[in-house]
Amino acid sequence: MTIKTMIQQATNELLAAGVEAAATEARFLVESLCALDRKQMLMHSNMILTDEEVASVESAVKKRGTGYPLQYLIGRWEFYGLPFEVGEGVLIPRADTEALVDEALAVMEPIVKPAVADLCSGSGCIAVAIARKRPDSRVMAVEVSQEAYPYLEKNIVLNKTDNIAPVKADVLGGISLSMAGAFDVIVSNPPYIKTDDMEKLQREVLFEPSVALDGRKDGLYYYREITRRWKQCLKPGGVLLYEVGYDQADEVAAILLQNGFEDIRKKNDLNGIARVVSGVRTSSL
């Protein structure tokens, strides 16, 4: 079977399975699973694929038709222009989260050799993006999941960010107690989906780890607990930044205010949704 025919067959099967971006995903699968580059795909569309390559693509297309994420099938995804290895057990990096990186970098701009903590780091996409843009920074990336932590380690190596220190620990455990005043910036994209809303998520998201998504009853549990436990870890004038759900900005802002933060700010993502909430630690905290 030729590359062109394989792509068309995969597109048709994905369309039949209800995959919206069927043509794009078909090209991704053929390119990734057959180890082809974009130039080969365009200039050699009549090249014959091996039986093994055809079987690999057909198997992946069938699995994708069940809702299994494309990113897990190809094993890698891009975030902030950087490559990240992903697979079962780790949250897939999303474009919305780039707004959190943008805002963190803006906050860090005047700081020389900033100390940063990334809590609930997952794949490490936030930590790695910050570390690559600010090679003078020192970043601690904290992740507790047995399944996600190896991806964090792999992605640090993949992106050559040796200014990141990965830490396997529960952000709600005792790790914060020994770090008073240690950080200029703390960032976090914690679980924030309401438990009752978990079953309403897109079918693709249901394949991702629930531990990285479920923010308990009201979706705000981790914002309350991280803010309470980690506020003392910021230097006076340090900034805590969160990614938030589409309707959570006001509630998270209130949590920061209740914990003594000031200069509360909200930043929109590319869709105009308030996606980042931040606050500055006062010296009296």
C-alpha positions, 0 to 999 in steps of 0.5 A: 500500500502506498503512503497516499492510499494509507492516509486516505484509508486511515482518514475514511476510517477515522471519519466513520468513527467520528474523529473531527480532524480525521485527515490531519490525524491520519497524516500524523499517524502515518508520519509517526508510526512509519518514521517518515518526515513531512518532506517524504510524505509530500514528495514520495506519496506513492512510496510503498509501505511495508506490511509491518508499517501498514499493520501498525497504522491500521491497528492505531487507527482502530484504537483511535476510533475508540477515543484513545488519544492520538498523542498516546498513539504517537508517543510524543506531543509538542508544547511551547515549540518543544517535544514531549514524550507522553503516554498512558498515565500522564496528562497530555500537554495542552495549548491553553497551558501555554498562557501560564508559561507566558505569564510566569516568564513575564513575572520572572523577566526582571529577576536574576537567576529566579528560583521556580517551583512547578507543582503537579508537574506531570509531563514537565511541560511547564517546568521544561518550557520555563527552564528552556526560556530562562536557562539561568533559572533553577526549577524544582518540578514536583510530581507524585504519580508513579506513572507520570514521574518517568515522563517528567524525567525523560522530558527533562533529558529530551529537552536538555534542561539540566537546570530542573530538579525533579522531585517525586513527592506529594505537593500536599505532603510535608515537602513544603515545610523545609522550603520557607522563602525559597522561591521567587515564583510558584506555578501549578496546573493542578487537578481542577475538574469537579468530580461530578463533571468527570464522566461528562468529559470528552471521550479522549480525556477519559483515557487520561489519568483521573488523578491529574484531572479530578479536583474533588467536589467543587474543583477547588480543593487543590487550589485551597490546599496548595495555596495554604501549604506553599504560600510560605515557600515564596519569598516576600514579593514572590508570585503564585500562578495557577492555571484555572478552569474556564469558570474558576478565575473568580473563585481562585482569585478569592482563595488567594485573597483569603490567604493574604495575597495581593495584586491579584491578576487574571490573564486570558488564553487565546480563546479569551477565557480567563485561564491564569490567576496570580497573586503576590505574597505580602511580607506579612504572610 
